[in-house]
Amino acid sequence: MKRREAEDLIAMMAAASRGSEELTATKKAFWLEQLENLDAEQATQAVLRGITVWEFFPSWPEFARFHTEVGREKAAMKERDERIGEYEQIRKSKTNFEVPFWVKRWVCATMLYARFGKDRDDRRFVEMGSYADVTLPAMPDDAWVEEAKTLSDAETWRAIRPEMGAAA
């Protein structure tokens, strides 16, 4: 962060710590040196959180605890945003994404069964692994094969997520 930003954060902490002793030149120099090595946004968020609980000007470890907490949250949000970005890339490239054949079979068995004049078939597909209810009987490998052969990838996407398959 820039020196001016660090000075502003120190002033904010000093103003928020009612009845606190005056900052010495040494203490202020220490804080300036420490803060200038930090990301301004993260440090500001830490100060804004800290001033709600600090009665006195904080020690460096007190500030660092809030700074670390904000950093963890920021990293988690970045990771979440990256996962959302990956999902968006898959969604946007769905026309190039081949749907696995077992997924087409699953769509026929659980969503489009009426199209084929059959009842819903909730047997589990072994490809679902731990996501499937293991108390259900397994779907035979030859079930719903002919029906699945009639589905395009776009039709499968439309059945799973209408908003994703509409443009395919």
C-alpha positions in Angstrom: 0.0 0.0 0.0 1.0 3.6 -0.4 2.4 5.6 2.5 -0.6 7.9 2.5 -3.0 5.0 2.7 -1.0 3.6 5.6 -1.1 7.0 7.4 -4.9 7.1 6.8 -5.3 3.6 8.4 -3.2 4.6 11.4 -5.3 7.8 11.8 -8.5 5.7 11.6 -7.4 3.3 14.2 -6.2 6.2 16.5 -9.5 8.0 16.1 -11.5 4.9 16.8 -9.6 4.0 20.0 -11.2 6.5 22.4 -9.1 7.4 25.3 -6.0 5.7 23.9 -2.6 7.1 24.6 -1.0 9.3 21.9 1.0 7.4 19.3 4.8 7.8 19.7 6.9 8.6 16.7 8.5 5.1 17.1 5.2 3.3 17.2 3.9 5.3 14.2 7.0 4.5 12.2 6.7 0.8 13.1 3.1 0.8 11.9 3.9 2.7 8.7 6.7 0.2 7.9 4.4 -2.8 8.5 1.4 -1.5 6.7 3.3 -0.4 3.6 4.1 -4.1 3.0 0.4 -5.1 2.9 -2.4 -5.0 0.4 -4.4 -1.7 1.0 -7.8 -3.2 0.5 -7.2 -6.2 2.8 -5.6 -4.0 5.5 -8.5 -1.5 5.3 -11.0 -4.3 5.7 -9.1 -5.6 8.7 -9.1 -2.1 10.3 -12.8 -1.6 9.6 -13.6 -4.9 11.4 -11.1 -4.3 14.2 -12.3 -0.9 15.2 -15.7 -2.4 16.1 -14.0 -4.3 18.9 -10.8 -2.5 19.8 -11.1 -0.3 22.8 -7.5 0.9 22.5 -5.1 1.3 19.6 -4.4 -2.4 18.7 -1.1 -4.2 19.0 0.3 -5.6 15.8 -0.8 -9.2 16.7 -4.4 -7.9 17.3 -4.4 -6.2 13.9 -2.7 -9.2 12.2 -5.5 -11.5 13.4 -8.1 -9.5 11.6 -5.8 -9.1 8.6 -5.3 -12.9 8.4 -9.1 -13.5 8.7 -9.8 -11.1 5.9 -7.1 -12.7 3.8 -8.6 -16.2 4.3 -12.1 -14.9 3.3 -10.6 -13.1 0.3 -8.8 -16.3 -0.8 -12.0 -18.4 -0.4 -14.0 -15.8 -2.4 -11.3 -15.9 -5.1 -11.4 -19.7 -5.2 -15.2 -19.6 -5.4 -15.0 -17.1 -8.3 -12.5 -19.3 -10.1 -14.9 -22.3 -9.7 -17.8 -20.2 -11.0 -15.5 -19.1 -13.9 -14.8 -22.7 -14.7 -18.5 -23.5 -14.7 -19.2 -20.6 -16.9 -16.5 -21.8 -19.4 -18.1 -25.2 -19.5 -21.5 -23.7 -19.9 -20.4 -21.5 -22.7 -18.6 -24.3 -24.5 -21.4 -26.8 -24.1 -21.7 -27.2 -27.8 -18.1 -28.6 -27.8 -18.7 -30.7 -24.7 -19.7 -34.3 -25.4 -22.2 -35.6 -22.9 -21.1 -39.0 -21.6 -23.4 -41.8 -22.8 -24.3 -42.9 -19.4 -25.6 -39.4 -18.7 -27.9 -39.7 -21.7 -29.2 -43.0 -20.4 -29.8 -41.4 -17.0 -31.7 -38.5 -18.6 -33.9 -40.9 -20.5 -34.6 -43.0 -17.4 -35.3 -40.1 -15.0 -36.5 -37.2 -17.1 -37.6 -38.2 -20.6 -39.0 -41.6 -19.9 -42.6 -40.6 -20.9 -41.2 -39.8 -24.4 -40.4 -43.4 -24.8 -43.7 -44.7 -23.3 -42.1 -45.9 -20.1 -42.2 -45.3 -16.4 -39.6 -43.4 -14.5 -36.6 -45.6 -13.6 -34.7 -44.6 -10.5 -32.2 -47.3 -10.3 -28.7 -46.0 -9.7 -26.0 -45.7 -12.3 -22.7 -47.0 -11.0 -21.0 -44.1 -12.8 -22.5 -41.8 -10.3 -20.2 -43.3 -7.6 -20.7 -42.0 -4.1 -23.3 -39.4 -5.3 -25.8 -42.2 -5.9 -28.0 -43.8 -3.3 -26.3 -47.1 -2.8 -29.5 -48.6 -1.4 -31.1 -48.5 -4.8 -30.5 -51.4 -7.2 -27.9 -50.8 -9.9 -29.0 -50.0 -13.5 -28.2 -52.8 -15.9 -25.6 -51.9 -18.5 -28.1 -52.6 -21.3 -31.0 -50.5 -19.9 -32.0 -47.3 -21.7 -29.3 -47.8 -24.3 -31.5 -47.6 -27.4 -33.4 -44.6 -26.0 -30.1 -42.8 -25.2 -28.9 -43.3 -28.8 -31.7 -41.1 -30.0 -30.6 -38.1 -27.9 -28.2 -35.4 -29.1 -26.0 -33.6 -26.7 -28.2 -30.5 -27.1 -31.3 -32.4 -26.2 -29.6 -33.8 -23.2 -28.5 -30.3 -22.0 -32.0 -29.0 -22.6 -33.4 -31.8 -20.4 -30.9 -31.2 -17.6 -30.8 -27.4 -17.7 -33.2 -25.8 -20.1 -31.3 -22.5 -20.0 -28.0 -24.2 -20.9 -29.3 -26.3 -23.7 -31.4 -23.7 -25.4 -28.5 -22.2 -27.3 -26.9 -25.5 -28.2 
